[in-house]
Amino acid sequence: MFSGLISYSGRIAEMQRDERGGMRLVVVCEGIEREHPEVKDSIAVDGVCLTATEILGDRIAFDVIPETIERSTLGARTPGDRVNLEYSLRVGDRMGGHFVYAHVDARARVIARTPEGQGERMRIERPARIADGIVEKGYVAVDGVSLTVAATGPDWFELALIPETIGRTTLGARPVGSDVNLEIDPLARYVAAALGARG
């Protein structure tokens, strides 16, 4: 479980493809000395929950299976890319974002970026299969960042990014045309499933 509040960043060091369709991902990670991660811990990388398989100094290795590569943007990243990093919540941690599972629902394209006040509006595709879970003033995790939906349209939604988010996370460097990972609010997921079951 995560909060979607990004305190650390990482940089992809290695991506070793596997003939079975997966890959070994190695990330240079901030916060290792403070957070003391161990092998088997869950860590969110750009909003994707991965299990640490090896820790070597400031580098953490993960096995990424084909399902994760298909559903997320991790397979399209390249060595040197910066990623958002969040270590899993501990009991008693401050909860300032929303509950994030880091189970990516879909990839979506950044459609537009427009300056607004001190910050910026970011417009992103709203995939049809999760559209009901992305509602105005609801939560959504974008590349693992907990954000409030500012507006929605038939096939898009917008975020109002503050300078802190632009500077601290990778969203500040996501150009128009690039893809991001989306995770709808878990509450919305369960409500949609319950309503769907009732027909």
N, CA, C and O of each residue as an XYZ file, in Angstrom:
796
protein
N       0.845     -1.181      0.000
C       0.000      0.000      0.000
C       0.889      1.243      0.000
O       1.928      1.285      0.658
N       0.452      2.253     -0.755
C       1.218      3.487     -0.891
C       0.277      4.681     -0.721
O      -0.942      4.518     -0.664
N       0.852      5.872     -0.641
C       0.046      7.077     -0.456
C      -0.025      7.941     -1.705
O      -0.899      8.800     -1.812
N       0.890      7.724     -2.655
C       0.943      8.569     -3.841
C       1.653      9.886     -3.601
O       1.639     10.756     -4.472
N       2.276     10.055     -2.434
C       3.097     11.236     -2.161
C       4.546     10.862     -2.438
O       5.113     10.009     -1.755
N       5.135     11.488     -3.421
C       6.457     11.086     -3.897
C       7.540     11.865     -3.152
O       7.657     13.082     -3.296
N       8.325     11.147     -2.359
C       9.417     11.767     -1.619
C      10.772     11.518     -2.267
O      11.728     12.250     -2.010
N      10.859     10.499     -3.097
C      12.138     10.107     -3.671
C      12.025      9.938     -5.188
O      10.939      9.784     -5.747
N      13.180      9.975     -5.815
C      13.211      9.646     -7.231
C      14.273      8.578     -7.454
O      15.142      8.353     -6.612
N      14.182      7.937     -8.594
C      15.162      6.934     -8.969
C      15.579      7.153    -10.409
O      14.984      7.955    -11.128
N      16.607      6.431    -10.819
C      17.055      6.502    -12.201
C      17.326      5.080    -12.676
O      18.010      4.309    -12.003
N      16.780      4.740    -13.847
C      16.956      3.383    -14.369
C      18.411      3.171    -14.753
O      18.981      3.928    -15.539
N      19.002      2.124    -14.181
C      20.403      1.799    -14.460
C      20.528      0.700    -15.501
O      21.385      0.769    -16.382
N      19.675     -0.313    -15.403
C      19.759     -1.452    -16.322
C      18.365     -1.984    -16.630
O      17.463     -1.946    -15.793
N      18.213     -2.481    -17.855
C      17.000     -3.187    -18.268
C      17.458     -4.409    -19.054
O      17.874     -4.290    -20.206
N      17.382     -5.574    -18.439
C      17.842     -6.797    -19.081
C      16.636     -7.621    -19.512
O      15.943     -8.205    -18.679
N      16.390     -7.663    -20.817
C      15.239     -8.395    -21.349
C      15.431     -9.892    -21.185
O      16.549    -10.406    -21.232
N      14.323    -10.573    -20.994
C      14.299    -12.012    -20.785
C      13.633    -12.661    -22.003
O      12.658    -12.121    -22.526
N      14.135    -13.799    -22.458
C      13.560    -14.456    -23.639
C      12.123    -14.926    -23.389
O      11.405    -15.263    -24.331
N      11.705    -14.947    -22.117
C      10.326    -15.347    -21.794
C       9.375    -14.156    -21.793
O       8.193    -14.309    -21.488
N       9.882    -12.962    -22.134
C       9.015    -11.795    -22.233
C       9.073    -10.835    -21.065
O       8.474     -9.761    -21.116
N       9.779    -11.201    -20.024
C       9.927    -10.310    -18.875
C      11.244     -9.554    -18.940
O      11.912     -9.537    -19.974
N      11.610     -8.934    -17.839
C      12.915     -8.268    -17.776
C      13.348     -8.090    -16.324
O      12.539     -8.121    -15.397
N      14.650     -7.903    -16.169
C      15.221     -7.537    -14.874
C      15.489     -6.039    -14.939
O      16.208     -5.565    -15.818
N      14.909     -5.307    -14.008
C      15.032     -3.856    -13.956
C      15.876     -3.485    -12.743
O      15.615     -3.947    -11.633
N      16.890     -2.648    -12.960
C      17.730     -2.174    -11.863
C      17.609     -0.663    -11.798
O      17.809      0.035    -12.792
N      17.278     -0.167    -10.608
C      17.040      1.256    -10.413
C      17.970      1.801     -9.330
O      18.074      1.234     -8.243
N      18.643      2.909     -9.643
C      19.409      3.641     -8.623
C      18.387      4.435     -7.829
O      17.672      5.267     -8.386
N      18.317      4.180     -6.519
C      17.222      4.697     -5.701
C      17.685      5.659     -4.617
O      18.633      5.382     -3.883
N      16.998      6.799     -4.528
C      17.170      7.667     -3.370
C      16.487      7.011     -2.167
O      15.591      6.183     -2.335
N      16.909      7.379     -0.965
C      16.198      6.996      0.248
C      16.531      5.654      0.838
O      15.941      5.263      1.845
N      17.468      4.925      0.237
C      17.768      3.584      0.747
C      18.290      3.638      2.186
O      17.889      2.829      3.022
N      19.180      4.586      2.473
C      19.751      4.666      3.831
C      18.699      5.036      4.863
O      18.772      4.602      6.013
N      17.724      5.831      4.459
C      16.680      6.259      5.392
C      15.568      5.221      5.535
O      15.056      5.003      6.633
N      15.198      4.584      4.427
C      14.049      3.677      4.431
C      14.406      2.223      4.732
O      13.536      1.447      5.126
N      15.668      1.843      4.553
C      16.152      0.483      4.847
C      15.308     -0.612      4.185
O      14.825     -1.515      4.868
N      15.126     -0.541      2.859
C      14.347     -1.602      2.204
C      15.087     -2.932      2.273
O      16.312     -2.981      2.386
N      14.311     -4.004      2.203
C      14.866     -5.351      2.199
C      14.369     -6.096      0.970
O      13.355     -5.738      0.369
N      15.108     -7.141      0.612
C      14.629     -8.030     -0.447
C      13.266     -8.556     -0.020
O      13.088     -8.954      1.132
N      12.313     -8.562     -0.927
C      10.906     -8.968     -0.771
C       9.989     -7.785     -0.488
O       8.770     -7.955     -0.493
N      10.534     -6.579     -0.240
C       9.690     -5.400     -0.001
C       9.038     -4.917     -1.293
O       9.603     -5.051     -2.378
N       7.847     -4.359     -1.156
C       7.153     -3.744     -2.287
C       7.577     -2.286     -2.406
O       7.594     -1.552     -1.418
N       7.919     -1.874     -3.625
C       8.331     -0.502     -3.904
C       7.617     -0.069     -5.177
O       7.582     -0.815     -6.156
N       7.048      1.133     -5.168
C       6.362      1.643     -6.352
C       7.344      2.409     -7.225
O       7.978      3.363     -6.774
N       7.464      1.984     -8.475
C       8.336      2.625     -9.455
C       7.452      3.176    -10.558
O       6.864      2.416    -11.327
N       7.354      4.510    -10.638
C       6.421      5.162    -11.577
C       5.003      4.620    -11.429
O       4.276      4.457    -12.409
N       4.625      4.345    -10.177
C       3.271      3.892     -9.913
C       3.038      2.424    -10.144
O       1.888      1.985    -10.172
N       4.103      1.639    -10.314
C       3.992      0.191    -10.529
C       4.573     -0.517     -9.309
O       5.741     -0.320     -8.974
N       3.772     -1.331     -8.653
C       4.233     -2.063     -7.478
C       5.155     -3.199     -7.917
O       4.740     -4.115     -8.628
N       6.418     -3.123     -7.477
C       7.405     -4.148     -7.803
C       8.006     -4.696     -6.516
O       8.033     -4.012     -5.493
N       8.483     -5.925     -6.575
C       9.112     -6.568     -5.418
C      10.623     -6.527     -5.569
O      11.163     -6.945     -6.592
N      11.302     -6.022     -4.548
C      12.769     -5.971     -4.563
C      13.322     -7.388     -4.514
O      12.970     -8.171     -3.631
N      14.194     -7.715     -5.473
C      14.798     -9.052     -5.505
C      16.271     -9.033     -5.114
O      16.842    -10.064     -4.757
N      16.882     -7.843     -5.183
C      18.307     -7.713     -4.826
C      18.578     -6.244     -4.509
O      18.081     -5.348     -5.191
N      19.370     -6.013     -3.470
C      19.756     -4.652     -3.110
C      21.270     -4.586     -3.077
O      21.919     -5.280     -2.294
N      21.824     -3.748     -3.934
C      23.270     -3.612     -4.071
C      23.638     -2.140     -3.884
O      23.597     -1.360     -4.836
N      23.997     -1.762     -2.658
C      24.321     -0.364     -2.391
C      23.098      0.506     -2.607
O      22.087      0.352     -1.923
N      23.197      1.434     -3.577
C      22.067      2.324     -3.852
C      21.214      1.830     -5.013
O      20.402      2.583     -5.550
N      21.392      0.570     -5.403
C      20.641      0.002     -6.523
C      19.728     -1.116     -6.047
O      20.106     -1.948     -5.221
N      18.513     -1.111     -6.592
C      17.560     -2.168     -6.275
C      17.154     -2.842     -7.581
O      16.849     -2.176     -8.570
N      17.157     -4.180     -7.567
C      16.770     -4.961     -8.748
C      15.358     -5.507     -8.556
O      14.953     -5.857     -7.448
N      14.616     -5.569     -9.671
C      13.243     -6.077     -9.682
C      13.064     -6.993    -10.878
O      13.651     -6.765    -11.936
N      12.247     -8.038    -10.712
C      11.821     -8.852    -11.843
C      10.485     -8.293    -12.321
O       9.539     -8.172    -11.543
N      10.414     -7.953    -13.611
C       9.198     -7.390    -14.186
C       8.626     -8.412    -15.149
O       9.268     -8.781    -16.133
N       7.404     -8.871    -14.857
C       6.803     -9.928    -15.665
C       6.079     -9.336    -16.881
O       5.807     -8.136    -16.915
N       5.765    -10.181    -17.888
C       5.118     -9.672    -19.105
C       3.831     -8.895    -18.858
O       3.584     -7.899    -19.539
N       2.997     -9.323    -17.896
C       1.746     -8.604    -17.592
C       2.030     -7.152    -17.201
O       1.321     -6.239    -17.623
N       3.059     -6.950    -16.402
C       3.415     -5.598    -15.960
C       3.958     -4.770    -17.117
O       3.644     -3.585    -17.234
N       4.762     -5.380    -17.964
C       5.304     -4.672    -19.125
C       4.182     -4.258    -20.069
O       4.192     -3.152    -20.610
N       3.218     -5.149    -20.265
C       2.105     -4.874    -21.180
C       1.200     -3.761    -20.659
O       0.743     -2.920    -21.433
N       0.942     -3.751    -19.360
C      -0.042     -2.824    -18.795
C       0.540     -1.460    -18.445
O      -0.195     -0.475    -18.384
N       1.845     -1.389    -18.216
C       2.464     -0.147    -17.747
C       3.440      0.421    -18.785
O       3.618     -0.132    -19.870
N       4.057      1.529    -18.417
C       5.036      2.174    -19.296
C       6.467      1.687    -19.047
O       7.387      2.140    -19.729
N       6.676      0.788    -18.102
C       8.049      0.404    -17.739
C       8.826     -0.179    -18.917
O      10.025      0.069    -19.045
N       8.170     -0.937    -19.764
C       8.863     -1.536    -20.899
C       9.369     -0.521    -21.906
O      10.284     -0.812    -22.677
N       8.782      0.670    -21.907
C       9.180      1.719    -22.855
C      10.238      2.661    -22.284
O      10.754      3.520    -22.999
N      10.557      2.507    -21.029
C      11.594      3.347    -20.431
C      12.970      2.905    -20.926
O      13.123      1.807    -21.461
N      13.960      3.760    -20.746
C      15.327      3.439    -21.166
C      16.291      3.765    -20.036
O      15.984      4.605    -19.190
N      17.457      3.113    -20.007
C      18.441      3.441    -18.976
C      18.742      4.940    -18.956
O      18.921      5.572    -19.998
N      18.792      5.482    -17.756
C      19.002      6.914    -17.580
C      17.719      7.660    -17.272
O      17.764      8.771    -16.743
N      16.561      7.062    -17.597
C      15.281      7.721    -17.316
C      15.068      7.860    -15.816
O      15.384      6.961    -15.038
N      14.523      9.016    -15.430
C      14.153      9.260    -14.039
C      12.774      8.652    -13.790
O      11.910      8.685    -14.667
N      12.568      8.098    -12.596
C      11.281      7.504    -12.228
C      10.873      7.979    -10.840
O      11.720      8.289    -10.002
N       9.559      8.032    -10.608
C       9.039      8.315     -9.278
C       9.218      7.068     -8.421
O       9.047      5.944     -8.894
N       9.564      7.282     -7.159
C       9.856      6.161     -6.267
C       9.119      6.365     -4.953
O       9.191      7.435     -4.350
N       8.410      5.329     -4.514
C       7.772      5.386     -3.199
C       7.912      4.035     -2.517
O       7.554      2.996     -3.072
N       8.445      4.077     -1.290
C       8.523      2.875     -0.469
C       7.156      2.656      0.182
O       6.424      3.614      0.428
N       6.814      1.395      0.461
C       5.475      1.107      0.974
C       5.256      1.736      2.348
O       6.192      1.961      3.115
N       3.978      2.011      2.625
C       3.601      2.649      3.886
C       3.867      1.725      5.067
O       3.771      0.502      4.962
N       4.204      2.346      6.192
C       4.303      1.626      7.451
C       3.132      2.053      8.333
O       2.588      3.144      8.166
N       2.753      1.197      9.261
C       1.701      1.549     10.204
C       2.134      2.804     10.961
O       3.242      2.869     11.493
N       1.245      3.797     11.001
C       1.557      5.039     11.699
C       2.074      6.140     10.803
O       2.214      7.278     11.252
N       2.371      5.829      9.514
C       2.822      6.881      8.589
C       1.697      7.878      8.342
O       0.517      7.528      8.373
N       2.088      9.133      8.095
C       1.112     10.160      7.756
C       0.500      9.832      6.393
O       1.205      9.468      5.451
N      -0.814      9.967      6.309
C      -1.526      9.659      5.069
C      -2.008     10.969      4.460
O      -3.059     11.483      4.843
N      -1.246     11.512      3.517
C      -1.599     12.804      2.947
C      -2.177     12.730      1.550
O      -2.759     13.705      1.075
N      -2.032     11.594      0.876
C      -2.565     11.456     -0.475
C      -3.843     10.652     -0.430
O      -4.792     11.029      0.257
N      -3.879      9.526     -1.168
C      -4.977      8.577     -1.054
C      -4.371      7.182     -1.136
O      -3.210      7.027     -1.516
N      -5.149      6.175     -0.782
C      -4.618      4.819     -0.841
C      -4.336      4.443     -2.295
O      -5.224      4.484     -3.147
N      -3.096      4.080     -2.555
C      -2.642      3.699     -3.890
C      -2.095      2.275     -3.793
O      -1.215      1.999     -2.978
N      -2.614      1.378     -4.620
C      -2.126      0.004     -4.635
C      -0.914     -0.155     -5.536
O      -0.150     -1.109     -5.391
N      -0.732      0.782     -6.473
C       0.304      0.684     -7.505
C       0.051     -0.508     -8.422
O       0.979     -1.151     -8.912
N      -1.243     -0.785     -8.639
C      -1.685     -1.780     -9.616
C      -2.234     -0.991    -10.800
O      -3.361     -0.497    -10.761
N      -1.444     -0.882    -11.828
C      -1.777      0.000    -12.952
C      -2.983     -0.524    -13.717
O      -3.039     -1.694    -14.096
N      -3.951      0.372    -13.936
C      -5.150      0.007    -14.692
C      -4.959      0.176    -16.189
O      -5.493     -0.604    -16.977
N      -4.198      1.192    -16.588
C      -4.043      1.477    -18.019
C      -2.894      2.446    -18.239
O      -2.473      3.165    -17.333
N      -2.403      2.442    -19.464
C      -1.506      3.502    -19.929
C      -2.357      4.506    -20.678
O      -3.363      4.146    -21.290
N      -1.949      5.774    -20.630
C      -2.693      6.798    -21.362
C      -1.731      7.880    -21.814
O      -0.669      8.076    -21.222
N      -2.117      8.579    -22.873
C      -1.252      9.589    -23.490
C      -1.524     10.981    -22.938
O      -2.673     11.357    -22.702
N      -0.456     11.736    -22.737
C      -0.580     13.146    -22.386
C      -0.989     13.897    -23.651
O      -0.289     13.848    -24.663
N      -2.130     14.593    -23.588
C      -2.688     15.267    -24.763
C      -2.236     16.722    -24.854
O      -1.946     17.221    -25.941
N      -2.179     17.399    -23.709
C      -1.845     18.829    -23.722
C      -1.304     19.257    -22.375
O      -1.592     18.649    -21.344
N      -0.506     20.326    -22.409
C       0.002     20.975    -21.198
C      -0.172     22.470    -21.386
O       0.234     23.021    -22.410
N      -0.772     23.130    -20.407
C      -1.057     24.549    -20.518
C      -0.699     25.245    -19.215
O      -1.144     24.810    -18.153
N       0.108     26.332    -19.264
C       0.410     27.061    -18.030
C      -0.876     27.583    -17.384
O      -1.806     28.005    -18.072
N      -0.909     27.545    -16.052
C      -2.067     28.058    -15.313
C      -1.582     28.570    -13.959
O      -1.187     27.786    -13.097
N      -1.615     29.893    -13.778
C      -1.107     30.463    -12.538
C       0.339     30.083    -12.330
O       1.147     30.162    -13.255
N       0.674     29.667    -11.108
C       2.052     29.234    -10.820
C       2.310     27.820    -11.334
O       3.455     27.370    -11.400
N       1.237     27.129    -11.695
C       1.361     25.742    -12.093
C       1.006     25.497    -13.543
O       1.373     26.260    -14.437
N       0.286     24.415    -13.749
C       0.038     23.976    -15.127
C      -1.148     23.016    -15.164
O      -1.386     22.274    -14.211
N      -1.875     23.036    -16.254
C      -2.921     22.048    -16.522
C      -2.329     20.966    -17.407
O      -1.657     21.254    -18.397
N      -2.581     19.734    -17.043
C      -2.166     18.600    -17.875
C      -3.420     17.840    -18.288
O      -4.206     17.421    -17.438
N      -3.606     17.664    -19.585
C      -4.749     16.901    -20.103
C      -4.255     15.533    -20.556
O      -3.254     15.426    -21.265
N      -4.959     14.500    -20.143
C      -4.569     13.110    -20.392
C      -5.767     12.353    -20.955
O      -6.913     12.634    -20.603
N      -5.491     11.397    -21.827
C      -6.548     10.521    -22.334
C      -7.276      9.843    -21.176
O      -6.677      9.526    -20.148
N      -8.560      9.629    -21.359
C      -9.380      8.934    -20.359
C      -9.857      7.635    -20.990
O     -10.899      7.615    -21.645
N      -9.105      6.542    -20.803
C      -9.450      5.285    -21.466
C     -10.882      4.848    -21.144
O     -11.323      4.937    -19.998
N     -11.589      4.384    -22.150
C     -13.007      4.051    -22.010
C     -13.255      3.020    -20.915
O     -14.234      3.124    -20.178
N     -12.380      2.029    -20.803
C     -12.670      0.947    -19.853
C     -12.527      1.356    -18.388
O     -13.004      0.645    -17.503
N     -11.870      2.502    -18.115
C     -11.779      2.974    -16.728
C     -12.378      4.369    -16.567
O     -12.196      5.009    -15.531
N     -13.091      4.837    -17.589
C     -13.626      6.209    -17.569
C     -14.533      6.457    -16.371
O     -14.511      7.545    -15.796
N     -15.332      5.460    -15.988
C     -16.253      5.642    -14.861
C     -15.516      5.838    -13.539
O     -16.092      6.350    -12.579
N     -14.264      5.438    -13.484
C     -13.479      5.580    -12.252
C     -12.687      6.873    -12.177
O     -12.011      7.127    -11.181
N     -12.763      7.699    -13.224
C     -12.043      8.978    -13.241
C     -13.092     10.085    -13.296
O     -13.636     10.390    -14.357
N     -13.365     10.676    -12.143
C     -14.431     11.671    -12.036
C     -13.893     12.973    -11.454
O     -12.913     12.980    -10.709
N     -14.548     14.065    -11.806
C     -14.126     15.374    -11.319
C     -14.108     15.401     -9.792
O     -15.062     14.990     -9.131
N     -13.000     15.895     -9.256
C     -12.730     15.996     -7.816
C     -12.465     14.651     -7.157
O     -12.337     14.573     -5.935
N     -12.381     13.598     -7.951
C     -11.979     12.306     -7.425
C     -10.460     12.167     -7.509
O      -9.779     13.011     -8.091
N      -9.949     11.105     -6.927
C      -8.511     10.837     -6.968
C      -8.144      9.967     -8.167
O      -8.935      9.148     -8.636
N      -6.922     10.173     -8.644
C      -6.318      9.281     -9.621
C      -4.816      9.296     -9.361
O      -4.257     10.329     -8.992
N      -4.162      8.153     -9.552
C      -2.703      8.102     -9.446
C      -2.136      8.108    -10.862
O      -2.494      7.263    -11.683
N      -1.252      9.061    -11.144
C      -0.625      9.191    -12.459
C       0.880      9.006    -12.260
O       1.523      9.812    -11.587
N       1.436      7.951    -12.841
C       2.836      7.573    -12.584
C       3.116      7.498    -11.087
O       4.209      7.823    -10.624
N       2.091      7.058    -10.337
C       2.234      6.870     -8.898
C       1.967      8.093     -8.059
O       2.030      8.019     -6.832
N       1.666      9.230     -8.688
C       1.449     10.480     -7.965
C      -0.035     10.640     -7.660
O      -0.861     10.591     -8.571
N      -0.380     10.829     -6.395
C      -1.765     11.042     -5.993
C      -2.201     12.438     -6.415
O      -1.607     13.434     -6.001
N      -3.247     12.505     -7.247
C      -3.713     13.788     -7.773
C      -5.237     13.835     -7.773
O      -5.911     12.805     -7.790
N      -5.762     15.062     -7.753
C      -7.198     15.280     -7.837
C      -7.564     15.637     -9.271
O      -6.917     16.478     -9.894
N      -8.588     15.001     -9.780
C      -9.059     15.283    -11.140
C      -9.721     16.661    -11.142
O     -10.663     16.903    -10.387
N      -9.227     17.558    -11.988
C      -9.749     18.929    -12.041
C     -10.938     19.053    -12.986
O     -11.840     19.853    -12.737
N     -10.956     18.287    -14.050
C     -12.040     18.362    -15.028
C     -12.031     17.093    -15.861
O     -11.012     16.411    -15.963
N     -13.185     16.779    -16.459
C     -13.273     15.615    -17.339
C     -14.031     15.984    -18.605
O     -14.852     16.901    -18.618
N     -13.735     15.245    -19.667
C     -14.451     15.364    -20.933
C     -14.809     13.980    -21.403
O     -14.605     13.013    -20.670
N     -15.340     13.851    -22.609
C     -15.779     12.540    -23.107
C     -14.659     11.502    -23.134
O     -14.889     10.335    -22.817
N     -13.453     11.918    -23.508
C     -12.342     10.968    -23.613
C     -11.048     11.528    -23.038
O      -9.963     11.105    -23.437
N     -11.149     12.485    -22.096
C      -9.980     13.079    -21.479
C     -10.303     13.507    -20.049
O     -11.466     13.611    -19.658
N      -9.242     13.752    -19.282
C      -9.397     14.383    -17.976
C      -8.209     15.320    -17.774
O      -7.184     15.193    -18.443
N      -8.360     16.256    -16.851
C      -7.312     17.235    -16.598
C      -6.892     17.233    -15.136
O      -7.678     16.960    -14.229
N      -5.621     17.548    -14.953
C      -5.032     17.712    -13.632
C      -4.525     19.140    -13.505
O      -4.020     19.707    -14.474
N      -4.656     19.724    -12.321
C      -4.086     21.039    -12.046
C      -2.827     20.796    -11.215
O      -2.901     20.536    -10.014
N      -1.669     20.884    -11.873
C      -0.404     20.572    -11.211
C       0.153     21.808    -10.509
O       0.227     22.887    -11.097
N       0.542     21.638     -9.246
C       1.173     22.725     -8.505
C       2.681     22.671     -8.728
O       3.198     21.627     -9.125
N       3.400     23.766     -8.484
C       4.856     23.762     -8.710
C       5.592     22.647     -7.974
O       6.560     22.102     -8.504
N       5.157     22.296     -6.763
C       5.800     21.222     -6.000
C       5.746     19.901     -6.761
O       6.743     19.183     -6.840
N       4.591     19.587     -7.315
C       4.433     18.343     -8.078
C       5.266     18.372     -9.351
O       5.899     17.380     -9.712
N       5.262     19.516    -10.028
C       6.029     19.656    -11.271
C       7.518     19.465    -11.005
O       8.215     18.824    -11.792
N       8.007     20.023     -9.893
C       9.437     19.948     -9.585
C       9.880     18.647     -8.953
O      10.991     18.184     -9.212
N       9.033     18.042     -8.126
C       9.437     16.864     -7.356
C       9.258     15.554     -8.117
O       9.989     14.595     -7.871
N       8.290     15.501     -9.041
C       7.977     14.237     -9.709
C       8.356     14.287    -11.186
O       8.756     15.328    -11.707
N       8.224     13.153    -11.839
C       8.530     13.073    -13.268
C       7.469     13.741    -14.126
O       7.684     13.935    -15.322
N       6.328     14.097    -13.546
C       5.262     14.701    -14.350
C       5.695     16.031    -14.951
O       5.198     16.423    -16.007
N       6.608     16.724    -14.300
C       7.106     17.984    -14.845
C       7.838     17.818    -16.162
O       7.959     18.770    -16.934
N       8.330     16.609    -16.425
C       9.114     16.365    -17.642
C       8.387     15.482    -18.647
O       8.989     15.071    -19.639
N       7.110     15.178    -18.420
C       6.371     14.336    -19.358
C       5.863     15.195    -20.512
O       4.960     16.007    -20.312
N       6.414     15.040    -21.706
C       5.975     15.873    -22.836
C       4.642     15.407    -23.409
O       4.217     14.273    -23.189
N       3.999     16.294    -24.142
C       2.792     15.928    -24.875
C       3.145     14.766    -25.811
O       4.174     14.795    -26.485
N       2.289     13.755    -25.846
C       2.532     12.580    -26.671
C       3.134     11.417    -25.918
O       3.141     10.293    -26.419
N       3.646     11.667    -24.707
C       4.212     10.574    -23.919
C       3.111      9.849    -23.152
O       2.021     10.388    -22.955
N       3.404      8.626    -22.722
C       2.442      7.822    -21.986
C       2.717      7.861    -20.490
O       3.863      7.986    -20.058
N       1.648      7.752    -19.705
C       1.748      7.692    -18.249
C       0.953      6.496    -17.753
O       0.081      5.979    -18.453
N       1.265      6.061    -16.535
C       0.529      4.979    -15.891
C      -0.636      5.565    -15.103
O      -0.475      6.554    -14.388
N      -1.817      4.946    -15.238
C      -3.000      5.392    -14.507
C      -3.489      4.306    -13.564
O      -3.514      3.123    -13.904
N      -3.874      4.737    -12.376
C      -4.564      3.850    -11.437
C      -5.733      4.620    -10.848
O      -5.546      5.675    -10.242
N      -6.938      4.094    -11.026
C      -8.093      4.768    -10.451
C      -8.115      4.553     -8.939
O      -7.481      3.632     -8.424
N      -8.842      5.400     -8.245
C      -9.001      5.292     -6.801
C      -9.570      3.905     -6.477
O     -10.579      3.508     -7.061
N      -8.942      3.163     -5.559
C      -9.459      1.826     -5.229
C     -10.928      1.826     -4.811
O     -11.647      0.866     -5.088
N     -11.379      2.886     -4.150
C     -12.794      2.958     -3.773
C     -13.678      2.963     -5.019
O     -14.708      2.290     -5.063
N     -13.263      3.729     -6.031
C     -14.026      3.770     -7.283
C     -14.036      2.398     -7.942
O     -15.045      1.994     -8.521
N     -12.929      1.686     -7.858
C     -12.845      0.346     -8.467
C     -13.878     -0.600     -7.842
O     -14.576     -1.326     -8.549
N     -13.963     -0.577     -6.507
C     -14.879     -1.499     -5.830
C     -16.334     -1.093     -6.026
O     -17.202     -1.955     -6.160
N     -16.611      0.198     -6.044
C     -17.983      0.661     -6.299
C     -18.418      0.248     -7.711
O     -19.530     -0.243     -7.906
N     -17.534      0.451     -8.688
C     -17.860      0.082    -10.068
C     -18.098     -1.421    -10.185
O     -19.017     -1.853    -10.882
N     -17.274     -2.219     -9.505
C     -17.444     -3.687     -9.547
C     -18.760     -4.100     -8.910
O     -19.452     -4.982     -9.421
N     -19.111     -3.460     -7.788
C     -20.356     -3.805     -7.095
C     -21.571     -3.443     -7.949
O     -22.519     -4.220     -8.056
N     -21.533     -2.253     -8.556
C     -22.642     -1.832     -9.401
C     -22.762     -2.725    -10.631
O     -23.864     -3.061    -11.064
N     -21.603     -3.106    -11.193
C     -21.608     -3.979    -12.359
C     -22.197     -5.347    -12.025
O     -22.898     -5.942    -12.844
N     -21.913     -5.844    -10.825
C     -22.435     -7.146    -10.408
C     -23.951     -7.118    -10.251
O     -24.617     -8.140    -10.407
N     -24.491     -5.941     -9.940
C     -25.944     -5.824     -9.773
C     -26.659     -5.659    -11.109
O     -27.885     -5.736    -11.188
N     -25.861     -5.426    -12.170
C     -26.430     -5.297    -13.493
C     -26.926     -3.893    -13.752
O     -27.441     -3.611    -14.834
